Amino acid sequence: MRVIECLQVLNKSVGVGFSGGRLPVLDYWRVPVAACLYNTSPEAVSGEGLPSADCVLGYIGSTPWRQIEGQFREALTDSAEAAKREGWFNRPVLCAVDFHDDEYYGEYTFGVVGCFSKHGTNKCFRVATLDVCEAGRRFTLAVMPVFKGTTATAVLKHLVREARKFVKIRCLLLDRWFYSICVFRALGRLKLKYIVCAKQTDKLLKAVWGRTFLEYTLKNSKDAYTVDLTVYRPDDKNI
């Protein structure tokens, strides 16, 4: 999908008041879309004939987040259906779940969660996404905000349910946040093939010493679960 088509889909689905501005409405959308494409801030891409970042963020900030969330999901649906019509998802696809943190420097407020200290703050707004991540092809299929108390299982179930409206998932890649017994059981119920990055505890490192493949049992006070563990050593050319 071309950038202009993305702008048109967003403008059709998400109403944040840009139509009331002095510039063409798509120029307002160019600022947040360019910031996402280049993984930078709205301030870094505004100017040069485009509205200022303060102007764009002011429109967005005055819109209730529930409204934006619902409309953004409509935009995702429109773009995913367009990609499906073009044959992007004719076969099962490799997908990954990822988290995106927007650092926050004020007092704790609704939606702010704790995070590792970075750039002078340990607070952020966090969003989880499920994306197609095959070579040469990236496509966001599902998104959800992550709040204090949101569980890994809840994130997983929601994102997979939304993504399955458009694709068959060949394998799902997950980071260490999902390395838990409850997530493995949820993955089993969802009948998904998956790869989860393991947390490198002292117990695990001792178990994998000198080995490449093994069965490893996670335990807590109430439950246990056995997984197949593959050891990856970047300096080992035989792996």
C-alpha positions in Angstrom: 0.0 0.0 0.0 1.4 3.4 -1.0 1.8 6.2 1.6 -1.0 8.3 0.0 -3.3 5.3 0.3 -2.4 5.0 4.0 -3.1 8.6 4.6 -6.5 8.3 2.9 -7.4 5.2 5.0 -6.5 7.0 8.2 -8.4 10.1 7.2 -11.5 8.1 6.4 -11.4 6.0 9.5 -10.0 8.2 12.3 -11.6 11.5 13.1 -9.3 13.7 15.2 -10.4 17.2 14.0 -7.8 17.7 11.3 -10.6 18.8 8.9 -10.9 22.0 10.9 -7.3 23.1 10.3 -6.1 25.7 7.8 -4.0 23.2 5.7 -5.2 20.2 3.6 -6.3 17.5 6.0 -3.8 14.9 4.5 -0.9 17.3 5.4 -1.8 16.8 9.1 -1.7 13.1 8.7 1.7 13.2 7.0 3.3 14.3 10.3 2.4 11.2 12.5 2.7 8.8 9.6 6.2 10.1 8.7 7.2 9.9 12.3 6.2 6.2 12.4 7.9 5.4 9.1 11.2 7.0 10.1 10.9 5.9 13.8 11.3 9.4 15.0 9.3 12.2 16.7 6.6 14.4 15.1 8.9 17.4 15.9 11.6 15.9 13.6 9.4 15.6 10.6 7.1 18.7 10.9 7.8 22.0 9.1 8.7 22.4 5.4 5.1 23.3 4.5 3.6 20.8 7.0 1.8 21.8 10.2 3.8 22.0 13.4 4.0 19.0 15.8 2.3 21.0 18.5 -0.7 21.6 16.2 -1.0 18.0 15.2 -0.5 16.6 18.7 -3.0 19.2 20.0 -5.7 17.8 17.7 -4.9 14.3 18.7 -4.7 15.0 22.4 -8.1 16.6 22.5 -9.8 13.5 21.1 -10.9 10.8 23.6 -8.5 7.8 23.5 -11.4 5.3 23.3 -12.6 7.0 20.1 -9.1 7.0 18.6 -8.6 3.3 19.6 -11.8 2.2 17.9 -11.3 4.2 14.8 -7.7 3.1 14.5 -8.9 -0.5 14.6 -11.2 0.3 11.7 -8.2 1.7 9.8 -6.3 -1.5 10.4 -9.2 -3.5 9.2 -9.5 -1.5 6.0 -5.8 -1.7 5.2 -5.6 -5.4 6.1 -8.6 -6.2 3.8 -7.0 -4.2 1.0 -3.7 -6.1 1.4 -5.6 -9.4 1.4 -7.3 -8.5 -1.9 -3.9 -7.9 -3.4 -2.9 -11.5 -2.4 -0.5 -10.6 0.5 -2.0 -13.3 2.8 -2.7 -16.2 0.4 -0.6 -18.5 2.6 0.1 -18.8 6.4 2.5 -16.1 7.5 5.2 -15.6 10.1 4.1 -13.1 12.8 5.6 -11.4 15.9 4.2 -9.6 18.9 6.1 -6.5 19.9 5.8 -3.6 22.4 6.2 0.0 21.6 7.0 2.5 24.4 6.5 6.2 24.2 8.6 7.7 27.1 6.6 9.9 29.5 8.1 12.6 31.8 5.1 13.8 33.8 3.4 12.6 36.9 1.7 9.2 36.8 -1.7 9.5 35.0 -4.1 7.1 33.3 -2.4 4.8 30.8 1.1 5.4 32.1 3.1 2.2 33.0 6.5 1.6 34.5 9.4 0.7 32.3 13.2 0.3 32.4 14.9 3.6 32.9 15.8 5.2 29.6 16.4 8.8 28.5 15.9 10.0 32.0 12.5 8.4 32.8 11.1 5.1 33.9 7.5 5.8 32.8 5.9 5.4 29.4 2.7 4.8 27.4 2.9 1.2 26.0 1.2 -0.3 23.0 1.4 -4.0 21.9 1.1 -5.0 18.2 1.0 -8.2 16.2 2.8 -7.9 12.9 3.5 -9.9 9.8 7.4 -10.0 9.8 8.4 -12.0 6.8 11.4 -10.9 4.6 10.6 -7.7 2.8 7.1 -7.5 4.2 6.0 -5.8 7.4 2.3 -5.4 8.2 0.5 -4.5 11.4 -2.6 -6.7 11.9 -3.6 -5.9 15.5 -2.9 -3.4 18.2 -3.9 -2.8 21.8 -2.9 -0.4 24.6 -1.2 -2.0 27.6 -2.2 -0.7 31.1 -1.0 -1.4 34.6 -2.1 -4.9 35.4 -2.6 -6.0 31.8 -1.4 -9.7 31.6 0.7 -11.3 28.9 -2.1 -13.8 28.4 -4.7 -11.1 27.8 -2.4 -9.3 25.3 -1.8 -12.6 23.4 -5.4 -13.7 23.2 -6.6 -10.3 22.0 -3.9 -9.8 19.3 -4.2 -13.3 18.0 -8.0 -13.1 17.8 -7.8 -9.9 15.8 -5.0 -11.1 13.5 -6.8 -14.3 12.7 -9.6 -12.3 11.0 -7.2 -11.7 8.2 -4.4 -14.3 8.2 -3.4 -17.9 9.2 -0.5 -17.7 11.5 2.3 -20.1 10.5 4.4 -19.3 13.6 4.3 -16.7 16.3 7.5 -15.0 17.6 7.4 -13.7 21.2 9.9 -12.0 23.5 10.8 -12.8 27.1 7.7 -11.0 28.6 5.7 -14.0 27.4 8.0 -16.7 28.9 5.6 -18.1 31.5 3.5 -21.2 32.1 0.2 -19.4 31.7 1.3 -18.1 28.3 2.5 -21.5 27.1 -0.9 -23.1 28.1 -2.7 -20.3 26.3 -0.6 -20.9 23.2 -1.6 -24.5 23.4 -5.3 -23.7 23.6 -4.9 -21.3 20.6 -3.2 -24.2 18.7 -0.3 -22.0 17.6 3.2 -22.9 16.7 5.5 -20.5 18.4 9.1 -19.5 19.4 9.5 -17.7 22.7 12.8 -16.2 23.9 13.7 -17.7 27.3 14.6 -15.7 30.4 18.2 -16.5 31.2 18.0 -17.5 34.8 20.8 -19.3 36.7 18.8 -22.5 36.7 18.3 -22.4 32.9 21.9 -21.5 32.2 23.0 -24.5 34.3 20.6 -26.8 32.5 21.7 -25.9 29.0 25.5 -26.0 29.7 27.1 -28.0 26.9 23.8 -28.8 25.2 21.9 -27.6 22.1 18.5 -29.2 22.4 16.7 -30.4 25.5 13.3 -30.6 27.3 13.1 -28.0 30.0 10.4 -27.8 32.8 9.2 -24.5 34.1 7.8 -24.7 37.6 6.0 -22.4 40.1 4.2 -23.1 43.4 1.0 -24.3 41.6 2.0 -25.6 38.2 4.6 -27.0 35.9 5.0 -27.0 32.1 7.6 -28.7 29.9 8.9 -27.0 26.7 11.4 -27.9 24.0 14.4 -25.7 24.4 16.9 -24.8 21.6 20.1 -23.1 22.6 21.4 -20.5 20.3 25.0 -19.4 20.6 25.9 -16.5 18.2 29.6 -17.6 18.1 28.8 -21.2 17.2 28.9 -21.6 13.4 27.3 -25.1 13.7 24.0 -23.7 15.0 
